[in-house]
Amino acid sequence: MLYQNMTAHYNGYFNATEIMKESVTTLQTEHRDNYNQLLPVFEYTAIGDPASVASELDEAIKKSSVVISLHRPSKWTDDCYLLIGQAQYLKQDYESAQKTLEYMINNFDDTGKSKAKSSSKKQSKAANKAERMKQIQAKNKEIQARKKEQAKDRAERNKEIKDQKKEREKTRKQEKKEREKAYKQRKKDRDRANKIRRKNIKNSRKKKSKSSSRKPSSSHDDKTTKPEPAKEEKKVDSPTPKTTTTKSITEKKEDEKKPFVEDEEDDKKKNKKDKDEKLNDGPLAHKPAKPRGMLWLAKTYVERDFITQADRLFKQAESSGSGDKELMEELYPSMAHFYIYTEQYDSAIPALEQAIETSRDRELRARYAFIIGQLLMMNGSQANAVEYFDLAAKWSRDYEMTFNAKLNSKLAGLGSSSPAAIAEALEKMLKDRKNEEYLDQIYFQIAKTYLEADNFTKAEEYLQLALDAASNNPTQKTEIYYALGEIYYGKDKFDLAYDNYSAALSSMSKTDGRYRGLEERKTSLVEISKHLKQVNLQDSLMMLASLSDDELKKRAEGIVRDRKMKEQKAEETAKGEAMAMKVGMPVGVGTGPLASSNSLESDRVRRGCARR
C-alpha cells in the first residue's frame, strides 16, 4: 500500500495539481476587472472562454485518470476524482463536472475510502498486474543504480573514518608525549628536592653531633634518627601527583564523552519523533476529499441553476468541515458567489465578512472588502461602504484596485451631494500624477453623477472627455461607449447610438448581462442608422451646394486644417506610447467610434448630426 500511495501522490496527482494551479493563475491573469460593475468573487469564473487553458486542463484530467486506473487502492483516488471535476468546472463543462463530483461523493466515504465491493478490487488488481510487473522491473533497475550509489557513498564514508582515526591516533601520541615530558619534569624536580633535603639532613646531623658530644648514646640516637627523614622523604616522594594527574585526565575524557553520548541519544529520540511526525503530518498525510467535493459540486449546481441542491450542499459542507480551516477559506467565498448569483445581496455580505476572517491572502481580503462596499452602495448604506472601501485600499497592493477603492470611498462619502459638488471633489483627483492612467475613470464617474441627475448635456461632455483620456483599459471604454449609446438612443440619434453600441459590443464580455440585449438593439438599429447616415450625407451635400466658392474654399481649408491637427495629435500619441513602452509604463489612447475616420463623408455626417 505504501508503494501505491507514494507512486500515486508523487507522479500523477502532484503533477495534475500543479497544472491546475497554473491554469487558475492564467485565467486570473487574463481577466480584467470592470470596477463600474459588481466584481466577481472568483476571477476564473468571469472568463467568457477558457480555451487558453483547455489543453492544460485536459492534461490534468489525463494524469488524474491514470492514477485512478493504476493505483486505485491508494488513498489519493478520491482526490484525483475531485481534480477531474475541478478541471471540468474550469473548462465550463459543468455537466461533466456534475457527473464526476456526484460519482466521487456517492462512492467514497467520509474517510476517503472507496465503497466499492472487494470483487471490484480483485478485478482492478488483475487488470493492473502486468503494469505492476513493468513497474517492478523499472524499480529493480532503480535499486541497482541506488546500490552503486550507496557503495560509492560507503567508500567515501570509510575514507573519512580512516582519516578521522589517523587524526585521533596522532592526537593520542601527542598527548602521550606531553604526559611523558611532564612526568620527566616532575621526576627531575623531585630528585632535586630530595638532594637538597638530604643535604639539609646531613648538616642538621653534624650540628646535633657537636651539641650532644657529652652524651654516650649519640651513636644510637643517630641511628634512630636516620629512619625518620627517610620516612619523611618517602612521604614527600610519594607519587601522588602522578596518580592525581592520571585520574584527572581519565575523568576529563569521561566528562567529554558523557555529554556526547547523551546528545547522541537525544538526537536519536528527536529523529525518531520527526520521522513519526512526517509519517502522520508530512506530504503523504491525507485529508478526505469528500467535503471539498461537496463544495465544488455545489458550485457546479450554481452554474447549472440548481439552486435548491446548491444551497443544501453548501450548508452540509459548512457543518461537516467546520474544523477544516482550508475548507472554510474556500467555502465562504463560494457561498458569497452563490448569494450574489441568486441576488441575495443581504446574505452575501455576512458570507464575505466570514471570507475576510478566514482568508490568509491579503489581496483576496481586499477584493472581498471592495465587493462588500459595492453591495452596501447598492443597498444605500454609503456610510458603511466607506469603511470597506478604505479597507480594500489599505490591503491591496494593486494600484488599480487601490485607486478604485479610494474613488468609490470618496463617492460614498459625498453621499447625496449635488452633481456639481461631486464633480468638484473628483476633479481634485485629476491633479494627482499617480492617477494619470485613470483619468478616464474619474471623468466617467463625474458623467454618471450627471446621468443620475438627468443632465445629459453635462454627462455627454464628461463622457467625451473620458473617451479622449481613455487608457488601455477595454472594460472602461466599453462602459463609456455604452453610456454614450444610451444617451444618443434617448435623444433619437439612432445613427450615433448604433456606432457607440457597436464599439461597446466589440470589447464587451459575452458573460456580461447586458450583452444579449445590447446586441438585439444594435441589430434593430442597422437599417435605421444606414438611412439616417444617407439623409445626413444628402443634407451636407445640399448645404455645400448652396455655398459660394469663397465659402467652399474656407470650408475645405478648415477640413484640411482639422485633418492636419488630428494627424499631428496621432503622431504625438504614437511617440508618447513608444516612450512609455520603453520605460515599461502602460500605454493606450482611446478615441470615439467616429473620431478615427479620415473620410470627408464621416466629417460631414458628424457636423450634420451636431447641427441637429
NORPE-V497300 format. One record per backbone hydrogen bond with DSSP energy under -0.5 kcal/mol. CO is the residue of the C=O (numbers start at 1). NH is the residue of the N-H. E is the energy in kcal/mol with one decimal. If there is no record, write none. Layout:
co = (CO CO)
nh = (NH NH)
e = (E E)
//
This chain:
co = (1 2 3 4 5 6 7 8 9 11 12 13 14 15 16 17 18 19 20 21 22 23 24 25 26 27 33 34 41 42 43 49 50 51 53 54 55 56 57 58 59 60 61 62 63 64 65 66 67 71 74 76 77 78 79 80 81 82 83 84 85 86 87 88 89 92 93 94 95 96 97 98 99 100 101 102 103 104 107 109 113 117 117 118 119 120 121 122 123 124 126 128 129 130 131 132 133 134 135 136 137 138 139 140 141 142 143 144 145 146 147 148 149 150 151 152 153 154 155 156 157 158 159 160 161 162 163 164 165 166 167 168 169 170 171 172 173 174 175 176 177 178 179 180 181 182 183 184 185 186 187 188 189 190 191 192 193 194 195 196 197 198 199 200 201 202 203 204 205 206 207 208 210 212 215 216 217 218 219 220 221 222 223 225 226 227 228 229 230 231 232 233 235 238 238 239 240 241 242 243 244 245 246 247 248 249 250 251 252 253 254 255 256 257 258 259 260 261 262 263 264 265 266 267 268 269 270 271 272 273 274 275 276 277 278 282 289 290 291 292 293 294 295 296 297 298 299 300 301 302 305 306 307 308 309 310 311 312 313 314 315 316 317 319 321 323 324 325 326 327 327 328 330 331 332 333 334 335 336 337 338 339 340 343 344 344 345 346 347 348 349 350 351 352 353 354 355 360 361 362 363 364 365 366 367 368 369 370 371 372 373 374 375 376 377 380 381 382 383 384 385 386 387 388 389 390 391 392 397 398 399 400 401 402 403 404 405 406 407 408 409 410 411 414 418 419 420 421 422 423 424 425 426 427 428 429 432 433 435 436 438 439 440 441 442 443 444 445 446 447 448 449 450 451 454 455 456 457 458 459 460 461 462 463 464 465 467 469 470 472 473 474 475 476 477 478 479 480 481 482 483 484 485 486 487 488 489 492 493 494 495 496 497 498 499 500 501 502 503 504 504 509 512 514 515 516 517 518 519 520 521 522 523 525 526 527 528 529 530 531 532 533 534 535 536 537 538 539 540 541 542 544 548 549 550 551 552 553 554 555 556 557 558 559 560 561 562 563 564 565 566 567 568 569 570 571 572 573 574 575 576 577 578 579 580 580 592 594 599 600 601 602 603 604 605 606 607 608)
nh = (5 6 7 8 9 10 11 13 14 15 16 17 18 19 20 21 22 23 24 25 26 27 28 29 30 31 35 37 43 45 46 52 53 54 57 58 59 60 61 62 63 64 65 66 67 68 69 70 71 74 77 80 81 82 83 84 85 86 87 88 89 90 91 93 92 94 97 98 99 100 101 102 103 104 105 106 107 108 115 112 109 120 121 122 123 124 125 126 127 128 129 132 133 134 135 136 137 138 139 140 141 142 143 144 145 146 147 148 149 150 151 152 153 154 155 156 157 158 159 160 161 162 163 164 165 166 167 168 169 170 171 172 173 174 175 176 177 178 179 180 181 182 183 184 185 186 187 188 189 190 191 192 193 194 195 196 197 198 199 200 201 202 203 204 205 206 207 208 209 210 211 212 213 215 218 219 221 222 223 224 225 226 227 229 230 231 232 233 234 235 236 237 238 240 241 243 244 245 246 247 248 249 250 251 252 253 254 255 256 257 258 259 260 261 262 263 264 265 266 267 268 269 270 271 272 273 274 275 276 277 278 279 280 281 282 285 293 294 295 296 297 298 299 300 301 302 303 304 306 305 307 310 311 312 313 314 315 316 317 318 319 320 321 322 324 325 328 329 330 330 331 332 334 335 336 337 338 339 340 341 342 344 343 345 347 348 349 350 351 352 353 354 355 356 357 358 359 362 365 366 367 368 369 370 371 372 373 374 375 376 377 378 379 381 380 382 385 386 387 388 389 390 391 392 393 394 395 396 399 402 403 404 405 406 407 408 409 410 411 412 413 414 415 417 422 423 424 425 426 427 428 428 429 430 431 432 435 436 438 439 442 443 444 445 446 447 448 449 450 451 452 453 455 454 456 459 460 461 462 463 464 465 466 467 468 469 470 440 590 474 477 478 479 480 481 482 483 484 485 486 487 488 489 490 491 493 492 494 497 498 499 500 501 502 503 504 505 506 507 507 508 512 515 518 519 520 521 522 523 524 525 525 526 529 530 531 532 533 534 535 536 537 538 539 540 541 542 543 544 545 546 547 552 553 554 555 556 557 558 559 560 561 562 563 564 565 566 567 568 569 570 571 572 573 574 575 576 577 578 579 580 581 582 583 584 585 596 597 603 604 605 606 607 608 609 610 611 612)
e = (-2.7 -2.8 -2.7 -2.4 -2.4 -2.5 -1.1 -2.0 -1.7 -1.6 -2.6 -2.2 -2.1 -2.1 -2.2 -2.2 -2.2 -2.2 -2.3 -2.2 -2.2 -2.3 -2.4 -2.0 -2.1 -1.5 -0.7 -1.7 -0.5 -0.7 -1.1 -0.5 -1.5 -1.0 -2.5 -2.2 -1.9 -2.0 -2.2 -2.3 -2.5 -2.2 -2.2 -2.0 -1.8 -2.0 -2.2 -2.6 -2.6 -1.6 -0.9 -1.8 -1.9 -1.9 -2.4 -2.2 -2.2 -2.5 -2.5 -2.3 -1.9 -2.5 -1.7 -2.7 -1.5 -1.1 -2.1 -2.2 -2.0 -2.5 -2.5 -2.4 -2.1 -2.2 -2.3 -2.2 -1.7 -0.8 -2.8 -1.4 -2.5 -0.6 -1.2 -2.2 -2.3 -2.2 -2.3 -2.6 -2.4 -1.6 -0.8 -2.6 -2.1 -2.0 -2.2 -2.6 -2.4 -2.4 -2.4 -2.7 -1.9 -2.0 -2.4 -2.5 -2.3 -2.2 -2.6 -2.1 -1.9 -2.6 -2.9 -2.1 -2.1 -2.7 -2.4 -2.0 -2.5 -3.1 -2.1 -2.0 -2.6 -2.6 -2.4 -2.4 -2.5 -2.7 -2.1 -2.3 -2.7 -2.4 -2.1 -2.6 -2.4 -2.0 -2.3 -2.5 -2.5 -2.2 -2.4 -2.8 -2.5 -2.3 -2.4 -2.6 -2.1 -2.3 -2.7 -2.5 -2.4 -2.3 -2.7 -2.3 -2.1 -2.4 -2.4 -2.1 -2.3 -2.8 -2.1 -2.1 -2.3 -2.4 -2.1 -2.4 -1.9 -2.0 -2.0 -2.0 -2.6 -1.7 -2.1 -2.0 -1.0 -0.8 -0.7 -0.6 -2.4 -2.5 -2.0 -2.4 -2.3 -1.1 -0.8 -1.0 -1.3 -3.1 -2.9 -3.5 -2.9 -2.9 -2.6 -3.7 -0.7 -2.4 -0.5 -1.9 -2.9 -2.8 -2.5 -2.4 -2.4 -2.0 -2.2 -2.9 -2.3 -2.3 -2.6 -2.9 -2.2 -2.1 -2.7 -1.0 -0.8 -2.1 -2.2 -2.9 -2.3 -2.3 -2.5 -2.6 -2.2 -2.4 -2.6 -3.0 -2.3 -2.3 -2.8 -2.4 -2.2 -2.4 -2.4 -2.0 -1.8 -3.8 -1.8 -1.8 -2.5 -2.5 -1.8 -2.6 -2.1 -2.1 -2.0 -1.9 -2.5 -1.9 -1.7 -1.4 -3.1 -1.5 -1.3 -2.1 -2.5 -2.2 -2.3 -2.4 -1.9 -2.1 -2.8 -2.1 -1.9 -2.3 -1.9 -0.6 -1.5 -0.9 -2.3 -2.2 -0.9 -0.7 -2.3 -1.8 -1.2 -2.4 -2.3 -2.4 -2.0 -2.5 -2.5 -2.4 -1.9 -3.7 -1.3 -1.1 -0.7 -1.4 -1.4 -0.7 -1.3 -2.3 -2.1 -2.2 -1.9 -2.0 -1.7 -2.0 -1.7 -0.6 -2.0 -2.0 -2.1 -2.7 -2.4 -2.2 -2.3 -2.3 -2.2 -2.2 -2.6 -2.6 -2.1 -2.1 -1.6 -3.0 -1.0 -1.1 -1.9 -1.7 -0.8 -1.2 -2.5 -2.4 -1.7 -2.3 -2.3 -1.9 -2.5 -2.2 -0.6 -2.5 -3.5 -2.3 -2.4 -2.4 -2.7 -2.6 -2.3 -2.2 -2.1 -2.9 -2.3 -1.8 -1.2 -1.0 -2.4 -2.8 -2.3 -2.1 -2.7 -2.2 -0.7 -0.6 -1.3 -0.8 -1.0 -0.9 -1.7 -1.5 -1.4 -0.9 -1.6 -2.7 -2.1 -2.1 -2.0 -2.5 -2.2 -1.6 -1.6 -2.4 -2.5 -1.0 -2.9 -1.8 -1.2 -2.1 -2.7 -2.0 -2.3 -2.1 -2.2 -1.6 -2.3 -2.3 -2.2 -1.8 -0.9 -0.6 -1.8 -0.9 -1.7 -2.3 -1.7 -2.2 -2.8 -2.4 -2.4 -2.6 -2.6 -2.2 -2.1 -2.7 -2.4 -2.1 -1.3 -2.9 -1.2 -1.4 -2.3 -2.6 -1.9 -2.2 -2.6 -2.4 -2.0 -2.3 -2.6 -1.6 -0.6 -0.9 -0.9 -1.7 -1.6 -2.5 -2.4 -2.0 -2.1 -2.6 -2.1 -2.0 -1.1 -0.7 -1.1 -2.9 -2.0 -2.3 -2.6 -2.3 -1.7 -2.5 -2.8 -2.1 -2.4 -2.7 -2.3 -2.4 -2.6 -2.4 -2.4 -2.2 -1.3 -1.2 -2.6 -2.5 -2.4 -2.6 -2.8 -2.6 -2.5 -2.2 -2.6 -2.8 -2.4 -2.4 -2.6 -2.2 -2.2 -2.9 -2.8 -2.5 -2.6 -2.4 -2.4 -2.4 -2.5 -2.5 -2.5 -2.4 -2.4 -2.6 -2.4 -2.4 -1.6 -1.6 -0.6 -3.0 -0.8 -1.4 -1.5 -2.4 -2.6 -2.3 -2.2 -2.7 -2.5 -2.4 -2.0 -1.7)
//
